[in-house]
Amino acid sequence: MTRYVLSRVLKGVITLLITITLTFLILRLLPSDPALMMLGEMFTADQRQALIERFGLDKPLLEQYFIYLGNLLQGDLGMSFYQRRPVMEIIQEKLPWTLLLMVTTEILTMVVGIPLGIYSGYKRGTVFDQIVNAVAIFGVSVFVPWLGFTLLYFFGFKLPIFPVGGAYDVGTEGFARILDIGAHMVLPVATLMVIYLANYVLYTRGSVIDVMEEDYIKTARSKGMSERRVLWKHASKNAMIPTVTMAGMMLGQVVGGAVLTETIYAFPGIGRMIYQAVGQQDYPVLQGAFIILALSVIVMNIITDIAIVYLDPRIKLE
Amino acid sequence: MNQRPSLFSKWEKEIKAFFRHPIGVIGLAGVTFVLLVAIFAPVIAEPVGGYGIFEERLTGPSTSHAFGTDDMGRDLFSQVVWGTRASIKVAILSVLTATVIGVPIGLVSGYFQGLVDTVGMSLVEIFLTIPMLPLIIIVTAVSNATSINTVAVIIGLFSWPTIARITRSSTLQVSSMQYIEAARCLGIRTGPIIFKHILVNASTPVLINLTIVMATSIITESAISFLGLGDPTTFSWGKILHNAHASGAFASAWWFSLFPSIAIVWFVISFNFLSMGIRDALNPKITRA
């Protein structure tokens, strides 16, 4: 078990290192020389030269790389040149919102998607199964902003049940504040759920169909166990394993969806920050956002990998 | 008889199976429709660009503007119609780029196995873990990509892992076959074995999945344009949605966002259906039945 966890963590560290290296190379090697762009254009030639020296941009690439790594290790992601304050500070304000949005979506999608998949796999070929499948395929094909616009149009403007933007109203406190944030999250979470539910449903459905053929299910049935118990206790646990594995791998995509969703609903997370940084050509913020998002995905991946051990004890034996 | 019928007769069973599959046929029809619209765009719609008519801004669908007008009084029908060209360009260019990178990596990984395979597939896994959209956003923003072609190539640069993975598993199967061993015994060099004998026989699963990669690329391009990046002169569907969102008009003018969105969903569903149809037609378990 310890070895398994260690190997996952090592994999995570390697992934992070590759992510960072990639970002470094993108920012230093592309023709427009963004490193110089980061210094801004409002400086005189002398000031520019001084800044280049201060940021070490005149040093060999490899040395620059290690300076960059060293800064990252100290949590230094550079300065936003639009907001004129450390990128890390900005990200610390925004990250909790994105994590809240992603974790809520992830949990709700599992809670809804896995049972739906189990049941439609069990009832394979029936009308129920076909409807679930059709809706799932539609979900995969939908473009996030359109779904966002539609939900906003109907539930925000036409039938104003839910707040149309932001994450909270100013002036609420305590429990009212929590309820308020919840209300603000309904539409963004619903948008992301429609998009990602399909994967959970279809994956679980597929593995239930396989699992139901296994010998141990036949044994359970021949012991006279009720169908309900066979399906929800014995079959479902094994059917969930591939889905949870997939959920971990999907996280990177969910981040992409979150960027779009936050933009539409003006949700104050990293995604909306990326949208604003694109408009302001704030490269340090873009770079920092990407590294932190990648780090979050990697950490959540490790958590998923460890969670799988509890579902599938066979891993522990290896 | 010339060569043609024999080429078709080789695939006769599969083609028949494909046309028996309603989902595949719907997909094919959908893709064909988009292609036709793209080809005949100059005939169907007025050219886009320039300034609109101020008095006609944000008017709903009517006989003169089938899809209504945008916040600058420009016709949305012609924007959506010309958008098909942008989307097809993106689909083809990005898939080409992804194939050029992904197929060789998959072939080499699957053929040599061992350490090469471990490194190759770890790379694939890492690239599939990293949140791609933010990365593509950075590259597009930093490289100042202002042409739709550049954006398409950038999307392709980050879509290769899927293709590499499929090529690899297909290569694994093919390279264990006896005729590959025979080729090796005959002293054929490794290069030709991989890029001629294996590639030809391992390509079918890759081709099926290209349609899915195309669908994903369109969604990515739409997302990039929606966020306000990319080609400022080309009206892609994502760009129209960006205008709808940025002008705030989407809240009152439903037609502004609805028609380009339908176009995106149409395109993506058609490609997904098409690939489902082809996959089932090539699956012997289903074809035999």
Interface residues (C-beta under 8 A of the other chain):
Chain A: K11 I14 T15 I18 T19 L22 T23 I26 L27 L30 P31 S32 P34 I137 F138 V140 S141 V142 F143 V144 P145 W146 F149 L152 Y153 G156 F157 M249 L251 G252 Q253 V255 G256 V259 L260 T263 I264 I274 Y275 V278 G279 Q281 Y283 L286 Q287 A289 F290 L293 A294 V297 I298 N301
Chain B: S122 I126 L128 T129 I130 P131 M132 L133 P134 L135 I137 I138 V139 A141 V142 S143 N144 A215 I219 S222 A223 F226 L227 G228 L229 L241 A244 H245 F250 A251 W254 S257 L258 S261 I264 V265 V268 I269 N272
